[in-house]
């Protein structure tokens, strides 16, 4: 009779060449791929926002709303894929933001939006063509600063040349030069000159357009071919425009533009304030496309900086202000170091409990699984890069991938000890656990599979973690079932050297473990089974207590935890009525405060906190101050403590509408904070009142700060109403409005391209004659007959409170109210629910026309948590199916899955012990727990079933299963826990984003081990008690049924 083992496992065990070639292919292929995989700081998320910008020069917000914004909104009605539509009607332009539903492809929606906007034929005359786009996913590489003791004009000229050189570098495609104010050629004409020569702004603009141009004059057809003719008379410099003819007198003499106007060739009007450590500075943004490796791009730029530094003018520097690859390499190195340390600890743990050679081949599951994952990560349908999320996935799975190898190796080793070393015995031992071990790995894959299908703003993060873990687990199956048996079969036991200290230590641990199992665990499990109902009730009480701790607020939950920033910033938004000088004064006050705080920190700790300050004034009412901190190990305090000092020392800043300190890498979206509420209504004053009352309420809640809203302060507006005299002179409202607009805003005569930069040519009054409200009365209006008359004589002029910006959402006027949350004192979810469900309903009873809803990032976080619970439910159904198939039972899978809630309990207690707040990131670890903790229970229940088939009683089989599987269960749990210890103990700020996940998995698995060894045996016997009771009841019911005679006469 042929007793030789057959099957795929046996074939590979008998063909070690095939097994070794498979292993070598995975290792070599993975190594080659690992050096070419793209590196990123974070996985690239899909951008679900589309933007539509339409420029309407000189138009008021009301005109922009009626002429552009409402028409755009109406064109979007009924368009599929739009989740949120936000519009801003500002002076001179309309801005629309469209959030695409995460179930749709943004590119498809973009095409539909373009078609709808292009179909609008009623846009106002004078509006520029709308710009519609979906911003591409570009990676930040570097911020460079060109700084020195030079004027901004000199810096910009030098900066433009450097910009061209950087764009010419190989591999560098995306460099943006923020050169401050744009160049402009200004033609200023006084009213007196206009009257003297009988000119209007339109006359001057026409002259510029007619005489400053390059144009084709056709072609000459000759015998030798065609000869092109062109007129080249485009003016490019201020002195060129001065020579343009304006009026030709009767004697042939010409009045040139320079005779009538003062022409300036410089920057557009406005203040320019951009400093780097107190020196004038301009900024370059170096980016990389989605498919580029940012470290390669950064390397090219660094080489260019080294070569260029000696060629710059004296006192001028071109240097990195922010090098994002520095933070990338720091975080990646931190993850790699923790992965190596974790791997070494797992190896030592295996070596202590298993023979060295067996431990080595079990440990080979790590490089095979990891390099196998690297081999497939760049594949088109998978497309995972090396980033913070994917590297953490390797750490997360560090102790998991060797679990099935441990189970297989331990089973084969037990078979060898019992029946001797032979190939068939090795295969037999592997096959004994092959089915439950395989399905155990499949349950873990099932737990993470829904993560690869995630949608929304954080989908890339979920997909990176889930994808890497699934790839590692697939290759761990290949290694443990096809490669490991061949090595175990070829491995010959050698007598150990009793003088070897390591051997003595392993023998002592082995004997101690056997003694613990026989003398402590066996009696304990027998007592637990005897008092099984008491044990089960006790564990249920633990479950209830943990739920109570969570629901009672002893353990806080924050969906999106705050991670300290390496370069915090202060963003200032002034009231729209503020002047540039007021904004500049505010910036200087903030600068003084920041330097004062820095001196205070240095005096207290003898160490600075900030190494570089960059200040930039972004237009008339906006400014940003960014502080680059010293290296993490040198910081005397953390970022949050620094921002707290900034807030404590904040000076009085009149005219500031919004001041935001960004100290966390998880910043808000548009009009957003940690919590955000949207108010909708028709009446602006009512919305304003409700928003104010909501803000007042938020300020009374502990832990809530930086309360703000999206309403803009009112600006002064001058309104004109024509008198009867104007109409009698043939003037229309449009005539008067355009002439007043030309006088103050100016008229754009043309745009020229000079040195690659577009420059406007503007005609207007001198600044001294248009900087006061009183001057408007003297504006000269020219009638169709050529008569001049002051504006005050043909129009009533009054100053009223005007509208600065109109915000609408989903075609309704809305106001957003948002605030930041100190998560050490409050939970965003609870505050959002408290305000939304308790306060706002009672408040809005007095405002029937106003509705409210939770909005912004907090709503997305709630949706994300709901999605995670949905994914968890799907995982549980898949896991149930995967357990039911090998067990051929409906009840035993429920028995095994009962350990999952206790794994969650372990995760909760782990956070409590370490004083951590649970977060959405913790959910990833809990999902991993759900897949991992069932593995050991599955192997134990499968062992019990087989023991009962061999004739053992239920209690004997349960006790024997616990004792026989104790070592494997303990070892798989300890390797998972030990592999995560280094990252849990990591103190660097960069690790804070991943530690909650590690804590959930480590403590969840540890606690679930106790459940598997104690509770599962009790529940198995209880399940049999229930089955016995049901059978007994059914027999009794059958016995009590009346007997029907077989023959009735």
Secondary structure, DSSP 8 states (H G I E B T S, - for coil): ------SHHHHHHH-HHHHHHHHHHHHHHHHHHHTTS-B-SS------EEEEEEE-TT--HHHHIIIIIHHHHHHHTT-TTEEEEEEEEETTEEEEEEEE-TTS-HHHHHHHHHHHHHT-----TT----EEE-----EEEEEEEEEESS-HHHHHHHHHHHHHHHHTSTT--EEEEE-SS-EEEEEE--HHHHHHHT--HHHHHHHHHHHS-EEEEEEEEETTEEEEEEEE----SHHHHHTSEEEE-TTS-EEEHHHH-EEEEEE-SS---EEETTEEEEEEEEEE-TTS-HHHHHHHHHHHHHHHGGGS-TTEEEEEEEEHHHHHHHHHHHHHHHHHHHHHHHHHHHHHHS-HHHHHHHHHHHHHHHHHHHHHHTSTTT---BSHHHHHHHHHTTTTTTHHHHHHHHHHHHHHHHH-S-HHHHHHHHHHHHHHHHHHHHHHHHHHHGGGG--STTHHHHHHHHHHHHHHHHHHHHIIIIIHHHHHHH-------TT-HHHHHHHHHHHHHHHHIIIIIHHHHHHHHHTHHHHHHHHHHHHHHHHHHHHTTSS-EESS---EEEEEEEEEEE-TT--HHHHHHHHHHHHHHHHHHHHHHHHHHSS-SEEEEEEEE-SSSEEEEEEEE--GGG-SS-HHHHHHHHHHT----TTEEEEEEEEESS---TT--SEEEEEE-S-HHHHHHHHHHHHHHHHTSTTEEEEEES----EEEEEEEE-HHHHHTT--HHHHHHHHHHHHT-EEEEEEEETTEEEEEEEE--GGGSSSGGGGGG-EEE-TTS-EEEHHHHEEEEEEEE-SEEEEETTEEEEEEEEEE-TTT--HHHHHHHIIIIIHHHHHTT-TT-EEEE-HHHHHHHHHHHHHHHHHHHHHHHHHHHHHHHHT-SHHHHHHHTHHHHHHHHHHHHHHHTT--EEHHHHHHHHHHHHHHHHHHHHHHHHHHHHHHTT--HHHHHHHHHHHHHHHHHHHHHHHHHHHHHHHH--SGGGHHHHHHHHHHHHHHHHHHHIIIIIHHHHHHHHHHHHHHHHHHHHHHHHHS----S---
